Amino acid sequence: MRKNRLFQTALTILLLAGAPCLWADFSQTVGPTQAILEYTDAAGSLAYTWTAPPLGSTNSLGTLHISALESGHPDTEIDLPVSVQPAGGALRLTKIGQSDSFSTAGVLINPTYRLQFTTDNTPVLITVTPILSGRSVGIDIKSDKGLIAAVICGVWPASAEPQNVAIPYYSGFVSYLGTQDIFANLYFDW
């Protein structure tokens, strides 16, 4: 028998596969409700834009927009909605806050967004931290209460013609996005 477990922390990783390069440039642009994380190397560029949900929305943690420009491949633009399935009543967004990102001894600190929700008159704080690691982006999600039953990061759009590709010794599936001619993967690490 499998028990349902509620969690307070989840890390969602998105990987658009490509060949590693000898040089790369990273940048980030941070606003009060949006973070843009960019990676550029000799093969092309990737931009991940996380945008907070609008006030009053329910169960939403925003949207992740992916823009990829790769040499020899069509330009890619994909939107993935990020949401939670609460253990109880719906989570309604009442306030958005953001911490500053700064550099300490050459280490870039990623911005953390504080999403204040209420459910059944109970305040719930969920923090969302977009993280760039090479060509991959992660979204660190934490809650001050264990009221999250699942994190849902959408599915690859049908227009991308996704096809699952089995990988030996990997329990998940990598997707080949035929329209964009790239391999991509979404997985949860908690």
RORO-294007 format. One record per residue: residue in one letter; residue number from 0; x, y, z of N, C-alpha, C, O in turn. Coordinates in Angstrom, 2 decimals, decimal comma, m for minus. Layout:
// RORO-294007
{"A" NUM {X Y Z} {X Y Z} {X Y Z} {X Y Z}}
...
END
This chain:
// RORO-294007
{"M" 0 {0,84 m1,17 0,00} {0,00 0,00 0,00} {0,89 1,25 0,00} {1,82 1,36 0,81}}
{"R" 1 {0,62 2,17 m0,89} {1,39 3,39 m0,99} {0,69 4,50 m0,21} {m0,51 4,73 m0,39}}
{"K" 2 {1,44 5,17 0,64} {0,87 6,27 1,42} {1,09 7,58 0,68} {2,15 7,79 0,09}}
{"N" 3 {0,09 8,45 0,70} {0,26 9,78 0,15} {1,09 10,59 1,11} {0,79 10,65 2,30}}
{"R" 4 {2,13 11,22 0,61} {3,00 12,04 1,45} {2,91 13,48 1,00} {3,02 13,78 m0,19}}
{"L" 5 {2,70 14,36 1,93} {2,71 15,78 1,64} {4,14 16,25 1,76} {4,92 15,68 2,53}}
{"F" 6 {4,50 17,28 1,03} {5,86 17,75 1,11} {5,91 19,26 1,23} {4,93 19,97 0,97}}
{"Q" 7 {7,07 19,72 1,64} {7,29 21,14 1,77} {8,36 21,63 0,80} {8,48 22,84 0,60}}
{"T" 8 {9,12 20,76 0,21} {10,20 21,18 m0,68} {10,21 20,30 m1,92} {10,10 19,08 m1,84}}
{"A" 9 {10,33 20,93 m3,08} {10,46 20,20 m4,33} {11,42 20,97 m5,22} {11,47 22,20 m5,18}}
{"L" 10 {12,16 20,25 m6,00} {13,04 20,88 m6,97} {12,67 20,32 m8,33} {12,77 19,12 m8,57}}
{"T" 11 {12,25 21,19 m9,22} {11,88 20,80 m10,56} {13,02 21,17 m11,48} {13,48 22,32 m11,48}}
{"I" 12 {13,48 20,24 m12,26} {14,61 20,48 m13,15} {14,14 20,33 m14,59} {13,43 19,39 m14,93}}
{"L" 13 {14,55 21,26 m15,42} {14,30 21,18 m16,84} {15,65 21,16 m17,54} {16,51 21,98 m17,25}}
{"L" 14 {15,82 20,22 m18,44} {17,09 20,10 m19,14} {16,81 20,08 m20,63} {16,07 19,23 m21,13}}
{"L" 15 {17,40 21,01 m21,34} {17,40 20,96 m22,80} {18,80 20,50 m23,19} {19,77 21,22 m22,99}}
{"A" 16 {18,89 19,31 m23,73} {20,19 18,69 m23,96} {20,92 19,33 m25,13} {20,31 19,79 m26,10}}
{"G" 17 {22,21 19,35 m25,01} {23,07 19,87 m26,07} {24,50 19,55 m25,73} {24,82 19,16 m24,61}}
{"A" 18 {25,36 19,72 m26,70} {26,77 19,43 m26,48} {27,41 20,49 m25,59} {27,14 21,67 m25,77}}
{"P" 19 {28,25 20,09 m24,63} {28,93 21,06 m23,79} {29,95 21,84 m24,60} {30,52 21,31 m25,56}}
{"C" 20 {30,18 23,07 m24,22} {31,12 23,93 m24,93} {32,23 24,37 m23,98} {32,10 24,28 m22,76}}
{"L" 21 {33,33 24,84 m24,57} {34,47 25,25 m23,76} {34,25 26,59 m23,07} {34,88 26,84 m22,04}}
{"W" 22 {33,39 27,44 m23,59} {33,11 28,72 m22,93} {31,61 28,91 m22,85} {30,85 28,39 m23,67}}
{"A" 23 {31,19 29,64 m21,87} {29,78 29,94 m21,72} {29,63 31,25 m20,94} {30,50 31,63 m20,16}}
{"D" 24 {28,52 31,91 m21,18} {28,21 33,15 m20,49} {26,86 33,00 m19,82} {25,92 32,47 m20,43}}
{"F" 25 {26,75 33,45 m18,59} {25,51 33,36 m17,83} {25,08 34,79 m17,47} {25,92 35,65 m17,22}}
{"S" 26 {23,78 35,02 m17,45} {23,29 36,30 m16,97} {21,89 36,10 m16,39} {21,22 35,11 m16,68}}
{"Q" 27 {21,49 37,05 m15,57} {20,13 37,01 m15,05} {19,62 38,43 m14,92} {20,36 39,36 m14,60}}
{"T" 28 {18,32 38,57 m15,19} {17,61 39,83 m15,04} {16,48 39,56 m14,07} {15,66 38,66 m14,27}}
{"V" 29 {16,44 40,34 m13,02} {15,48 40,09 m11,95} {14,54 41,28 m11,80} {14,99 42,43 m11,72}}
{"G" 30 {13,25 41,00 m11,76} {12,23 42,02 m11,54} {11,35 41,62 m10,37} {11,54 40,54 m9,81}}
{"P" 31 {10,41 42,44 m10,00} {9,57 42,13 m8,83} {8,69 40,89 m9,00} {8,31 40,27 m8,01}}
{"T" 32 {8,37 40,52 m10,25} {7,52 39,34 m10,47} {8,07 38,43 m11,57} {7,35 37,57 m12,08}}
{"Q" 33 {9,34 38,63 m11,94} {9,88 37,84 m13,04} {11,40 37,72 m12,94} {12,08 38,67 m12,56}}
{"A" 34 {11,91 36,54 m13,27} {13,35 36,31 m13,34} {13,67 35,72 m14,70} {13,02 34,77 m15,15}}
{"I" 35 {14,68 36,28 m15,37} {15,13 35,78 m16,65} {16,56 35,27 m16,46} {17,45 36,03 m16,09}}
{"L" 36 {16,76 33,99 m16,72} {18,06 33,35 m16,58} {18,53 32,96 m17,97} {17,84 32,23 m18,68}}
{"E" 37 {19,71 33,45 m18,37} {20,19 33,22 m19,73} {21,54 32,52 m19,73} {22,40 32,78 m18,90}}
{"Y" 38 {21,70 31,63 m20,69} {22,93 30,87 m20,88} {23,29 30,97 m22,36} {22,44 30,73 m23,23}}
{"T" 39 {24,53 31,32 m22,66} {24,98 31,42 m24,04} {26,32 30,71 m24,17} {27,22 30,89 m23,34}}
{"D" 40 {26,45 29,91 m25,23} {27,74 29,29 m25,54} {27,88 29,27 m27,06} {27,04 29,83 m27,77}}
{"A" 41 {28,92 28,63 m27,57} {29,18 28,62 m29,00} {28,06 27,96 m29,80} {27,88 28,27 m30,98}}
{"A" 42 {27,31 27,06 m29,19} {26,24 26,34 m29,89} {24,95 27,15 m29,99} {24,11 26,87 m30,84}}
{"G" 43 {24,78 28,16 m29,13} {23,55 28,94 m29,15} {23,24 29,54 m27,79} {24,14 29,71 m26,97}}
{"S" 44 {21,98 29,85 m27,57} {21,59 30,46 m26,30} {20,26 29,89 m25,81} {19,41 29,47 m26,59}}
{"L" 45 {20,12 29,89 m24,50} {18,89 29,47 m23,83} {18,48 30,57 m22,88} {19,32 31,14 m22,19}}
{"A" 46 {17,20 30,88 m22,85} {16,67 31,84 m21,87} {15,47 31,20 m21,20} {14,55 30,72 m21,87}}
{"Y" 47 {15,50 31,20 m19,89} {14,40 30,68 m19,09} {13,79 31,87 m18,35} {14,49 32,57 m17,61}}
{"T" 48 {12,51 32,11 m18,55} {11,83 33,22 m17,89} {10,75 32,66 m16,99} {9,78 32,07 m17,45}}
{"W" 49 {10,93 32,86 m15,67} {9,87 32,48 m14,72} {9,09 33,75 m14,41} {9,67 34,78 m14,06}}
{"T" 50 {7,76 33,67 m14,53} {6,88 34,80 m14,25} {5,89 34,38 m13,17} {5,25 33,33 m13,27}}
{"A" 51 {5,76 35,21 m12,15} {4,85 34,93 m11,04} {3,40 34,96 m11,53} {3,08 35,62 m12,52}}
{"P" 52 {2,54 34,23 m10,84} {1,12 34,25 m11,21} {0,48 35,59 m10,81} {1,02 36,28 m9,95}}
{"P" 53 {m0,65 35,94 m11,41} {m1,33 37,18 m11,01} {m1,98 37,03 m9,63} {m2,39 35,93 m9,24}}
{"L" 54 {m2,07 38,14 m8,91} {m2,75 38,12 m7,62} {m4,18 37,61 m7,80} {m4,84 37,91 m8,79}}
{"G" 55 {m4,64 36,83 m6,84} {m5,98 36,26 m6,89} {m6,05 34,92 m7,58} {m7,08 34,25 m7,50}}
{"S" 56 {m4,98 34,50 m8,25} {m5,01 33,21 m8,92} {m4,98 32,08 m7,89} {m4,56 32,27 m6,75}}
{"T" 57 {m5,43 30,91 m8,30} {m5,48 29,78 m7,38} {m4,53 28,67 m7,84} {m4,51 28,31 m9,02}}
{"N" 58 {m3,76 28,15 m6,90} {m2,89 26,99 m7,08} {m1,77 27,20 m8,10} {m1,08 26,24 m8,44}}
{"S" 59 {m1,58 28,41 m8,60} {m0,56 28,65 m9,62} {0,73 29,12 m8,99} {0,72 29,93 m8,06}}
{"L" 60 {1,85 28,61 m9,50} {3,17 29,10 m9,11} {3,83 29,84 m10,27} {5,04 30,07 m10,25}}
{"G" 61 {3,04 30,21 m11,27} {3,56 30,99 m12,38} {3,76 30,18 m13,63} {3,21 29,09 m13,80}}
{"T" 62 {4,57 30,75 m14,53} {4,83 30,15 m15,82} {6,32 30,17 m16,10} {7,01 31,14 m15,78}}
{"L" 63 {6,82 29,09 m16,69} {8,20 29,02 m17,13} {8,19 29,08 m18,66} {7,67 28,19 m19,32}}
{"H" 64 {8,78 30,15 m19,20} {8,90 30,31 m20,65} {10,32 29,94 m21,05} {11,28 30,40 m20,44}}
{"I" 65 {10,44 29,11 m22,07} {11,74 28,63 m22,53} {11,95 29,14 m23,95} {11,10 28,97 m24,83}}
{"S" 66 {13,09 29,77 m24,15} {13,46 30,25 m25,48} {14,85 29,69 m25,79} {15,80 29,94 m25,06}}
{"A" 67 {14,95 28,94 m26,88} {16,24 28,33 m27,25} {16,58 28,68 m28,69} {15,76 28,52 m29,59}}
{"L" 68 {17,79 29,16 m28,88} {18,33 29,44 m30,21} {19,59 28,59 m30,35} {20,63 28,90 m29,78}}
{"E" 69 {19,49 27,51 m31,12} {20,60 26,58 m31,28} {21,01 26,52 m32,74} {20,15 26,50 m33,63}}
{"S" 70 {22,28 26,50 m32,98} {22,81 26,41 m34,33} {22,31 25,13 m34,99} {22,45 24,04 m34,43}}
{"G" 71 {21,72 25,24 m36,17} {21,24 24,08 m36,91} {19,88 23,57 m36,49} {19,43 22,55 m37,00}}
{"H" 72 {19,21 24,26 m35,56} {17,88 23,83 m35,08} {16,91 25,00 m35,20} {17,32 26,16 m35,14}}
{"P" 73 {15,63 24,71 m35,37} {14,65 25,80 m35,38} {14,60 26,48 m34,01} {14,86 25,85 m32,99}}
{"D" 74 {14,27 27,78 m34,01} {14,09 28,49 m32,75} {12,97 27,83 m31,97} {11,97 27,39 m32,54}}
{"T" 75 {13,14 27,77 m30,65} {12,17 27,11 m29,78} {11,59 28,11 m28,80} {12,32 28,85 m28,15}}
{"E" 76 {10,28 28,14 m28,69} {9,56 28,94 m27,69} {8,50 28,03 m27,08} {7,60 27,56 m27,77}}
{"I" 77 {8,61 27,77 m25,77} {7,68 26,87 m25,09} {7,29 27,50 m23,75} {8,14 28,04 m23,04}}
{"D" 78 {6,00 27,42 m23,40} {5,52 27,86 m22,10} {5,04 26,66 m21,29} {4,26 25,84 m21,78}}
{"L" 79 {5,52 26,57 m20,05} {5,08 25,50 m19,14} {4,48 26,14 m17,89} {5,18 26,82 m17,15}}
{"P" 80 {3,19 25,93 m17,64} {2,60 26,44 m16,40} {3,08 25,59 m15,22} {3,21 24,37 m15,34}}
{"V" 81 {3,34 26,24 m14,08} {3,77 25,55 m12,87} {2,67 25,77 m11,83} {2,28 26,90 m11,57}}
{"S" 82 {2,18 24,69 m11,24} {1,11 24,81 m10,25} {1,28 23,76 m9,16} {2,12 22,87 m9,27}}
{"V" 83 {0,48 23,89 m8,13} {0,48 22,91 m7,05} {m0,90 22,30 m6,92} {m1,91 22,92 m7,26}}
{"Q" 84 {m0,92 21,10 m6,43} {m2,16 20,46 m6,03} {m2,15 20,47 m4,51} {m1,39 19,73 m3,89}}
{"P" 85 {m3,00 21,31 m3,90} {m2,98 21,39 m2,44} {m3,63 20,16 m1,80} {m4,45 19,48 m2,43}}
{"A" 86 {m3,24 19,88 m0,57} {m3,81 18,75 0,17} {m5,22 19,07 0,65} {m6,02 18,16 0,88}}
{"G" 87 {m5,52 20,35 0,82} {m6,84 20,76 1,29} {m7,52 21,65 0,27} {m7,59 21,32 m0,92}}
{"G" 88 {m8,03 22,80 0,75} {m8,71 23,74 m0,13} {m7,74 24,44 m1,06} {m6,52 24,35 m0,90}}
{"A" 89 {m8,30 25,14 m2,04} {m7,50 25,86 m3,04} {m6,63 26,92 m2,37} {m7,03 27,54 m1,38}}
{"L" 90 {m5,45 27,13 m2,93} {m4,54 28,17 m2,47} {m4,75 29,41 m3,34} {m4,55 29,36 m4,55}}
{"R" 91 {m5,17 30,53 m2,71} {m5,41 31,78 m3,44} {m4,26 32,74 m3,15} {m3,95 33,02 m1,99}}
{"L" 92 {m3,62 33,25 m4,22} {m2,47 34,15 m4,08} {m2,93 35,53 m3,62} {m3,78 36,16 m4,25}}
{"T" 93 {m2,34 36,01 m2,51} {m2,72 37,31 m1,96} {m1,60 38,34 m2,01} {m1,87 39,54 m1,95}}
{"K" 94 {m0,32 37,89 m2,13} {0,79 38,83 m2,10} {2,02 38,19 m2,74} {2,24 36,99 m2,63}}
{"I" 95 {2,83 39,04 m3,41} {4,08 38,58 m4,02} {5,21 39,45 m3,49} {5,12 40,68 m3,53}}
{"G" 96 {6,27 38,82 m3,00} {7,47 39,54 m2,57} {8,67 38,92 m3,24} {8,59 37,81 m3,78}}
{"Q" 97 {9,79 39,62 m3,20} {10,98 39,11 m3,86} {12,21 39,54 m3,10} {12,32 40,69 m2,67}}
{"S" 98 {13,16 38,60 m2,93} {14,43 38,95 m2,31} {15,40 39,36 m3,41} {15,22 38,99 m4,57}}
{"D" 99 {16,39 40,13 m3,05} {17,37 40,57 m4,03} {18,33 39,45 m4,35} {18,62 38,59 m3,51}}
{"S" 100 {18,83 39,46 m5,59} {19,92 38,55 m5,92} {21,18 39,39 m5,88} {21,16 40,56 m6,26}}
{"F" 101 {22,26 38,81 m5,44} {23,50 39,55 m5,32} {24,66 38,61 m5,52} {24,48 37,39 m5,53}}
{"S" 102 {25,83 39,16 m5,68} {27,02 38,35 m5,89} {27,92 38,45 m4,67} {28,21 39,55 m4,20}}
{"T" 103 {28,35 37,31 m4,16} {29,26 37,26 m3,04} {30,49 36,48 m3,47} {30,39 35,30 m3,80}}
{"A" 104 {31,62 37,12 m3,48} {32,88 36,46 m3,88} {32,74 35,76 m5,22} {33,25 34,66 m5,41}}
{"G" 105 {32,04 36,41 m6,15} {31,89 35,86 m7,49} {30,80 34,81 m7,62} {30,61 34,28 m8,71}}
{"V" 106 {30,07 34,50 m6,55} {29,00 33,52 m6,60} {27,68 34,26 m6,70} {27,34 35,05 m5,82}}
{"L" 107 {26,94 34,00 m7,75} {25,66 34,65 m7,96} {24,59 33,96 m7,12} {24,41 32,75 m7,20}}
{"I" 108 {23,89 34,73 m6,34} {22,80 34,21 m5,51} {21,50 34,41 m6,29} {21,23 35,52 m6,76}}
{"N" 109 {20,72 33,37 m6,42} {19,49 33,45 m7,20} {18,38 34,14 m6,43} {18,33 34,06 m5,20}}
{"P" 110 {17,49 34,83 m7,14} {16,38 35,51 m6,48} {15,37 34,51 m5,94} {15,14 33,46 m6,54}}
{"T" 111 {14,79 34,83 m4,83} {13,72 34,00 m4,25} {12,46 34,84 m4,21} {12,46 35,97 m3,71}}
{"Y" 112 {11,39 34,28 m4,73} {10,10 34,96 m4,75} {9,22 34,36 m3,66} {9,11 33,14 m3,55}}
{"R" 113 {8,61 35,22 m2,86} {7,74 34,78 m1,77} {6,29 34,96 m2,21} {5,81 36,08 m2,39}}
{"L" 114 {5,60 33,84 m2,39} {4,20 33,87 m2,80} {3,34 33,57 m1,57} {3,38 32,46 m1,03}}
{"Q" 115 {2,58 34,56 m1,15} {1,73 34,40 0,03} {0,33 33,98 m0,43} {m0,34 34,71 m1,17}}
{"F" 116 {m0,09 32,82 0,01} {m1,40 32,27 m0,33} {m2,25 32,19 0,94} {m1,73 32,27 2,05}}
{"T" 117 {m3,55 32,02 0,76} {m4,43 31,65 1,86} {m5,29 30,47 1,41} {m5,67 30,35 0,24}}
{"T" 118 {m5,57 29,61 2,37} {m6,47 28,50 2,14} {m7,29 28,30 3,40} {m6,73 28,14 4,48}}
{"D" 119 {m8,57 28,32 3,28} {m9,46 28,17 4,45} {m9,03 29,11 5,58} {m8,96 28,69 6,73}}
{"N" 120 {m8,74 30,38 5,25} {m8,31 31,42 6,20} {m6,96 31,12 6,87} {m6,64 31,72 7,89}}
{"T" 121 {m6,19 30,22 6,30} {m4,86 29,90 6,82} {m3,82 30,44 5,85} {m3,86 30,12 4,67}}
{"P" 122 {m2,87 31,28 6,35} {m1,83 31,76 5,45} {m0,81 30,65 5,14} {m0,44 29,87 6,01}}
{"V" 123 {m0,37 30,60 3,88} {0,62 29,63 3,44} {1,65 30,40 2,60} {1,30 31,05 1,61}}
{"L" 124 {2,92 30,31 3,00} {3,98 30,97 2,26} {4,71 29,92 1,43} {5,20 28,92 1,96}}
{"I" 125 {4,78 30,16 0,12} {5,53 29,30 m0,78} {6,62 30,15 m1,41} {6,34 31,21 m1,97}}
{"T" 126 {7,86 29,68 m1,34} {8,95 30,39 m2,00} {9,33 29,65 m3,28} {9,32 28,42 m3,34}}
{"V" 127 {9,65 30,43 m4,29} {10,04 29,90 m5,59} {11,38 30,53 m5,94} {11,51 31,75 m5,99}}
{"T" 128 {12,39 29,69 m6,19} {13,72 30,17 m6,54} {14,15 29,54 m7,86} {14,49 28,36 m7,88}}
{"P" 129 {14,15 30,31 m8,96} {14,68 29,78 m10,22} {16,21 29,71 m10,15} {16,86 30,64 m9,68}}
{"I" 130 {16,78 28,59 m10,61} {18,22 28,35 m10,51} {18,74 27,89 m11,87} {18,20 26,96 m12,46}}
{"L" 131 {19,78 28,55 m12,37} {20,40 28,15 m13,62} {21,68 27,38 m13,30} {22,51 27,84 m12,53}}
{"S" 132 {21,81 26,20 m13,90} {23,01 25,38 m13,72} {23,43 24,88 m15,10} {22,92 23,87 m15,58}}
{"G" 133 {24,34 25,59 m15,72} {24,72 25,25 m17,08} {23,54 25,45 m18,00} {22,91 26,51 m18,00}}
{"R" 134 {23,22 24,43 m18,78} {22,09 24,53 m19,72} {20,76 24,14 m19,08} {19,73 24,13 m19,75}}
{"S" 135 {20,78 23,83 m17,81} {19,57 23,38 m17,11} {19,03 24,48 m16,21} {19,77 25,32 m15,71}}
{"V" 136 {17,73 24,44 m16,02} {17,12 25,35 m15,05} {16,40 24,51 m14,01} {15,79 23,48 m14,32}}
{"G" 137 {16,49 24,94 m12,77} {15,77 24,29 m11,68} {14,85 25,31 m11,05} {15,12 26,51 m11,09}}
{"I" 138 {13,78 24,85 m10,48} {12,89 25,72 m9,72} {12,76 25,09 m8,34} {12,13 24,04 m8,17}}
{"D" 139 {13,37 25,75 m7,35} {13,31 25,27 m5,97} {12,03 25,82 m5,35} {11,82 27,03 m5,31}}
{"I" 140 {11,17 24,93 m4,87} {9,86 25,31 m4,32} {9,81 24,84 m2,88} {10,02 23,66 m2,59}}
{"K" 141 {9,52 25,78 m1,96} {9,41 25,44 m0,55} {8,14 26,05 0,02} {7,71 27,12 m0,41}}
{"S" 142 {7,56 25,37 0,98} {6,35 25,84 1,64} {6,57 25,83 3,15} {7,26 24,96 3,68}}
{"D" 143 {5,98 26,81 3,84} {6,12 26,84 5,29} {5,16 25,87 5,97} {5,24 25,66 7,18}}
{"K" 144 {4,27 25,28 5,21} {3,35 24,27 5,75} {3,30 23,10 4,76} {3,38 23,29 3,55}}
{"G" 145 {3,17 21,90 5,28} {3,13 20,70 4,44} {1,76 20,49 3,83} {1,12 19,47 4,08}}
{"L" 146 {1,31 21,45 3,03} {m0,02 21,36 2,45} {0,00 21,12 0,94} {m1,03 21,24 0,28}}
{"I" 147 {1,16 20,77 0,40} {1,27 20,55 m1,04} {1,27 19,05 m1,30} {2,14 18,33 m0,81}}
{"A" 148 {0,30 18,58 m2,07} {0,22 17,16 m2,40} {1,01 16,84 m3,67} {1,50 15,72 m3,82}}
{"A" 149 {1,15 17,81 m4,59} {1,87 17,58 m5,83} {2,26 18,91 m6,46} {1,59 19,93 m6,27}}
{"V" 150 {3,36 18,89 m7,21} {3,76 20,02 m8,04} {3,56 19,58 m9,48} {3,98 18,50 m9,87}}
{"I" 151 {2,91 20,43 m10,26} {2,60 20,09 m11,64} {3,31 21,10 m12,53} {3,05 22,30 m12,44}}
{"C" 152 {4,18 20,62 m13,38} {4,97 21,51 m14,24} {4,54 21,35 m15,68} {5,36 21,45 m16,59}}
{"G" 153 {3,27 21,11 m15,89} {2,77 21,03 m17,25} {3,33 19,85 m18,01} {4,03 19,00 m17,46}}
{"V" 154 {3,02 19,82 m19,27} {3,52 18,79 m20,18} {4,03 19,50 m21,42} {3,66 20,65 m21,69}}
{"W" 155 {4,86 18,82 m22,17} {5,32 19,42 m23,41} {4,13 19,62 m24,32} {3,31 18,72 m24,46}}
{"P" 156 {4,01 20,78 m24,94} {2,84 21,04 m25,79} {2,80 20,08 m26,98} {3,84 19,68 m27,51}}
{"A" 157 {1,59 19,73 m27,40} {1,42 18,82 m28,54} {2,05 19,40 m29,80} {2,53 18,65 m30,65}}
{"S" 158 {2,07 20,73 m29,92} {2,66 21,36 m31,11} {4,16 21,09 m31,22} {4,73 21,22 m32,30}}
{"A" 159 {4,80 20,70 m30,10} {6,23 20,37 m30,13} {6,47 18,93 m30,59} {7,62 18,51 m30,74}}
{"E" 160 {5,39 18,17 m30,81} {5,46 16,77 m31,23} {6,35 15,95 m30,30} {7,30 15,31 m30,76}}
{"P" 161 {6,06 15,95 m28,98} {6,93 15,20 m28,05} {6,80 13,70 m28,23} {5,71 13,16 m28,43}}
{"Q" 162 {7,95 13,02 m28,15} {7,99 11,57 m28,19} {8,89 11,11 m27,05} {10,02 11,57 m26,94}}
{"N" 163 {8,39 10,21 m26,21} {9,20 9,70 m25,11} {10,31 8,80 m25,64} {10,09 7,98 m26,54}}
{"V" 164 {11,49 8,96 m25,06} {12,64 8,15 m25,43} {13,11 7,44 m24,16} {13,47 8,08 m23,17}}
{"A" 165 {13,09 6,13 m24,18} {13,54 5,35 m23,01} {15,06 5,43 m22,91} {15,77 5,29 m23,91}}
{"I" 166 {15,55 5,65 m21,70} {16,97 5,72 m21,43} {17,31 4,59 m20,46} {16,69 4,49 m19,40}}
{"P" 167 {18,28 3,73 m20,79} {18,62 2,64 m19,87} {19,02 3,17 m18,49} {19,74 4,17 m18,39}}
{"Y" 168 {18,57 2,52 m17,46} {18,88 2,82 m16,07} {18,30 4,16 m15,59} {18,72 4,66 m14,55}}
{"Y" 169 {17,37 4,73 m16,32} {16,71 5,98 m15,92} {15,22 5,68 m15,83} {14,62 5,23 m16,81}}
{"S" 170 {14,63 5,91 m14,68} {13,23 5,54 m14,47} {12,25 6,48 m15,17} {11,09 6,13 m15,35}}
{"G" 171 {12,70 7,65 m15,56} {11,83 8,59 m16,27} {11,99 8,46 m17,77} {12,59 7,51 m18,27}}
{"F" 172 {11,45 9,44 m18,48} {11,58 9,47 m19,93} {12,14 10,82 m20,35} {11,75 11,86 m19,82}}
{"V" 173 {13,04 10,79 m21,27} {13,49 12,00 m21,95} {12,56 12,16 m23,14} {12,16 11,17 m23,75}}
{"S" 174 {12,22 13,38 m23,46} {11,34 13,63 m24,60} {12,13 14,20 m25,76} {12,99 15,06 m25,59}}
{"Y" 175 {11,82 13,71 m26,93} {12,35 14,31 m28,15} {11,24 15,22 m28,68} {10,14 14,75 m28,96}}
{"L" 176 {11,54 16,50 m28,81} {10,57 17,46 m29,33} {10,86 17,61 m30,82} {11,77 18,33 m31,22}}
{"G" 177 {10,06 16,92 m31,63} {10,30 16,84 m33,06} {10,29 18,18 m33,77} {11,13 18,44 m34,63}}
{"T" 178 {9,35 19,05 m33,43} {9,25 20,35 m34,10} {10,51 21,17 m33,88} {10,98 21,85 m34,80}}
{"Q" 179 {11,07 21,11 m32,66} {12,26 21,89 m32,33} {13,55 21,12 m32,57} {14,64 21,71 m32,56}}
{"D" 180 {13,44 19,81 m32,80} {14,60 18,95 m33,03} {15,57 19,00 m31,85} {16,78 19,15 m32,03}}
{"I" 181 {15,02 18,86 m30,63} {15,84 18,85 m29,42} {15,33 17,78 m28,46} {14,19 17,33 m28,57}}
{"F" 182 {16,18 17,38 m27,54} {15,81 16,48 m26,46} {15,59 17,32 m25,22} {16,34 18,26 m24,96}}
{"A" 183 {14,57 16,99 m24,44} {14,25 17,75 m23,24} {13,78 16,80 m22,15} {13,32 15,70 m22,44}}
{"N" 184 {13,90 17,24 m20,89} {13,53 16,38 m19,78} {13,00 17,23 m18,64} {13,58 18,27 m18,32}}
{"L" 185 {11,93 16,80 m18,04} {11,39 17,39 m16,82} {11,44 16,33 m15,74} {10,98 15,21 m15,95}}
{"Y" 186 {11,99 16,67 m14,58} {11,93 15,70 m13,48} {11,89 16,41 m12,15} {12,32 17,56 m12,02}}
{"F" 187 {11,37 15,72 m11,16} {11,27 16,24 m9,81} {12,34 15,59 m8,94} {12,63 14,40 m9,07}}
{"D" 188 {12,93 16,37 m8,05} {13,94 15,88 m7,15} {13,56 16,36 m5,75} {13,78 17,52 m5,42}}
{"W" 189 {13,00 15,47 m4,93} {12,63 15,86 m3,57} {13,06 14,81 m2,58} {12,83 14,96 m1,38}}
END
